[in-house]
Amino acid sequence: MKKAKIILLRSELGAGTRGASMGVDALKIAAIDLGSDYFRKHDEIEVSDENWLLLEKIKFKYAKRIRGIIKIYERLAKTVARTLKNPTVFPIVLAGDHSTAGGTIAGLKMAYPEGRLGVIWIDAHADLHSPYTTPSGNMHGMPLAAALGADNLESASNKLDDKTIELWEKLKNSGGISPKLDFRDLVYIGVRDTEEQEDAIIERQNIKNISVKELRTNGVENTVNKVLEYLKECDHLYVSFDVDSIDPSISVGTGTPVPNGLRIKEAKELMIRFASCPKLRCFEIVEINPTLDTENHMAETAFKILEAATDAALNQENNEH
């Protein structure tokens, strides 16, 4: 049986709304309130953030606080790669905003540079903007573009200065490999809030997106089997779970809630089934914002999913996928 290594990163540099850096601690409070010893029985390591930059003036309007994001990518990538060197350890990343997922992907590629990586992105948003296309400059909308090396110049709406271009290129090359991921090895689940620039590249690259309606029609088990079949040529898998994939009728404790999302039961079953797959090397949970919540409801919901998915991941060898 594997052991879990919980990688904690309280960064919220990439978000437009403050408070996601408190998500990790909200999860810990949820564990206490639910009577779980999760954070006592699993080893953890903290990756330092650059949140002090939130007090500084924004220098790059189309890539806000990108210098700090680059540093975070480097730290997180090294931590993930180092953890994966031990085949008996399963890394679980609990982070603030979703921008840090690019660092997790960089770490996976550092650990398995020759392997083909499949990414399962459970989210309300595509996170496929680049500085050339972003309407906000918020970098939690860019981690997949960075991992894919995708500028999407065909849909460019922003003119960048040379320094922004230089820093974006550096971010894309985090971990020394770019691109880290092929479009055909990316699957969206629940993505339902996109801008036209993202729609254009999704259509052009034929990125697979399983809607909530489709998942509900086919059932979670069939959906997971379909995704794993689609990604069967990949050597390694990674799941990134943004809590805004869950319907806001359940909780609004996240920065960018979007209607018509997953039910708790669906999200939990998805994560358990994906975590059970022996090809899964890491999963991540992000975007819990307790400042927008009441009675820590989102964190409690996310913690139940986290705990169940962790148990499944640590028992992968007993599964048949």
N, C-alpha and C positions, 0 to 999 in steps of 0.2 A: 504493500500500500504506500502511495506517495505521501509526502508531507507538503503542506501549503506554506508558501512564503507570501505574506501580505505586504505589498509595496504601497506605501501611503504617500500621496503627493497633494498638498493643499494649495495648489496653484489655481488662480482664477484670472490670470492675465488675459486670457483669450476671450472672456465673456464681456457682454455689454451691460449686464446687470450684476451688481455686487452680491456676494454672499455664498457662492459655490465653494469657496475655500473652507467653509464651515461644514461641508457635507460629510467629510470623513469623521469629524467629531459627532455629528448628528447620528451617523451609523453606530458609533460606539455607545452613545446614549440609548439608541434603540435596542442594542444588544442587552444592555443592563435592564432596561424596562421590560424586555421580553424574557428575562431570566436566563440568558445564554452566556456561556463562558467562551464564546467564539474567539474573542480577542485576547484571551488568556492562554488558550490551548494552541493557537497558531503563532508561529514566529512572524515578526514583522520588521520592516526596515523603512525608514523615512527618507524620502528624497527632498532636499531643501528646495524651497520655492524662491521666486523673485518678486513676491507681492509688494515689496516696497516701491516697485515701479508704478504702482497704481497712484502714488502721490506725485509722480513726476508728470510734466507736460508731455503730451503725445507728440512724437517727432515724425512718425510715418503714418499718415492718415489712412493709407490703404493696407497697412500691415501693422496694426497698433501693438506696440510693445514687443516687436519681433525680436529685438536683441535679447530680451529676457526669455522669450520662447525658445530661442536657439540654445541658450544655456540649459534650460529645463530639458529639452530634447536630449542633449548630450548626457546629462546626469541620469535621466530615466533610462535611456537606451543602454548605457553601461550597466546599470543595476539589473535590468531585465536580462541582458546577455549573460552577465555573471551568474545570475540565478539559474538560467537554463543550462549552464555547464554541468550542473548536477542533475542527472536524469531521474533522480528520485524526488525532486522538488518541483512543485507546480506553482508558478507565479500568478498572483491575483493582484491586479492594480486597482486601487480605489483612489480616484482622483477628483479634482474640483471640476473645472470646465473641460469640454471635450477636446480642446486644442492639444492636450498632452498625448492623445492617442497616437499622434504621429511619432512621438518618442518611443512609445511601446512598440510600434511596428518597426522602427529603426533597430531596436534591441533584438527583436525576433530575427531580423535579417543579419544582424551581426553574429547571432548565435548559429544561424543556419544559412550562410551566404550562398550556398549552392542549391538549397532547397527551394521548391516552389511554394509560395505562401498564399493561402486562401483566407480572405477576410469576410466575416459575417457581421454586418453593420445594422444593429437593431436600434432604430432611431426614427424620430419624426422628420429629421432633416438630412439632406444629402451630404452636407459638409464638403462640398466639391468646388467651392469658390477658390480663386487665386487672388492675389492683389490686383491683377488686371481686370477682374470681374466683380469683386466684392462691392455691394452697396453700402456696407457698414464699416469695413476695415477690421471687424472683430475676427480674431484668428481661430475661434472655436468653430468657425464655418469653413476652415481650410485644411484640416489634418489629412483628409484623403487626397486632396489635390497635391499636397506636399509628398505623400507616400507614392502617388502615381506619377509624380513629375509632370503634372498636368497644368500648364499655364492657361489653357483654353483661350488662346489668342483669337480664335475665330469669333468669340463672343466678347472680346475685350471692350470695356466701357471706360476704363481709367488709364490715364497716361502717367507712367511711373518715372520717378527720378532715378538716377543711376545707383544711388545708395540703396534704395528700396529693392531694386533688381538684384544688386549684389547680395543683400541679406536674404532675400527669397531663394536665391540659388544656393546659398549656404544652408538654409533650412532644408531644402529638398535633398541635399547631399549629406544630411545627418547620418552618421554611421558609416559613411564612406561608400554608400551604394545608392544609385538612383537610376531608374525608378526601382522601388522596392516591391512593387506590386503591379500585376497586369490587370487591365480592365476586366478581362474575362474571368478573373479569379476573385471578383468582388460581388457580393450578394447583399442587397438591401432588403430589410424586412421592416415594413411599417412606415417607410418614408412617404410623407404626404404633404410636406410644406417646402416647396422648392421655388427658386427664382428662374426666370426664363434662360439665363446663362447656364444654369445647372441642367435644366431640361434639355438644352441643346446638346450638351456633351453626353448626357445619359443616353439620348437617342442616337447620337452619332457613334458612340462606342458600344451601344446595345448592352448597357449595364442591366443586370437582372434585378428587378424590384418586385418583391412579393408584397402586395397590399394587405392591409388588415382584412379587407373583405375576402380576398382570395384565401388567406390563411384560415379564416373562419369557415369558409365554404369547404375547404379540403381537410381541415383539422390540423392540429399541431403536429401529430406524429407523421402524417403524410407530407406535410410541409418540410419538416426536418429531413426526412428521407430524401425528398426531392432536392433539397439544398446540398446534402452530402453527396448525392449522385452527381449533381452538377459540378461539384468541386472535387470529384474523385481523383483527378490527376494531380491535385495538390499534395505535397508531402507534409505540410504543416498547416494547422488552422488556428485562427484567432477570432474571438468574439468580442466586439465592443458594444456594450449595452448602455445606452443613454436613457435615463429614466423618463425623458419626455416622450419616449415611445409609448408610455402608458397613458391611457385616456385621462384628461384633467378632471373628469367627474370623480375620479378616485382621489386625486391630490393635485394641487397646483404648486407643490414645493419644488419647482424647477424654473429656470429662467425664461424658457420659451415654450410654454405648454401649447399643444395643438389638439383640437377636438378629433374625435373618431379614432382614438388610439386603442392599444391593446388592453384587454382586461388583465387583472392581476394573475388569474389562473393561467391565462395564455402565456404571459411573459415568463412566469415561473416554470411552466412546462417546457417552453422553448429553451430556457437556460439549462434546465436539468438535462434535456436530451442532447443538446450540443456539448455540454460539459462531459457527458458520458462517452463521447467519441474519442478513441485513443489517439487520433491525430491532433486533438486540441492541445495546444501548448500553453495557452494563456487566455484569460478573459479579464475584462475591465468593466467597471461600473462608474459612471460619471454623472455630473450635472444635478446632484441633489443640492437644493438651496433652502435650508431651514428658515431663512429670513422671510421667505415667501409662503411659508407653510403654517398650518395650525396643528398644535399638539404633536409635532414631529411625525406626521402621518406618512409622508413620502419616504422618510428614512426608515421607518418601521417596515413599510412595504418592500423597499429595496433590500433591507437586511434579511427578510424572510427569503427573498430570491437569492441573495448572496449565500446564505447558509445552505440552502438546498443545492445550489449549483456547486458549491465547494465540496459537499459530500459526494456528489456525482463525479466530479473531477478526480477526487482522490481514490475513487474506486473504478477507474477506467479499465483496469486489467480484467475486471469481472464482467465487462460488457462485450457485446458481440458486433458492434459497428465496425 
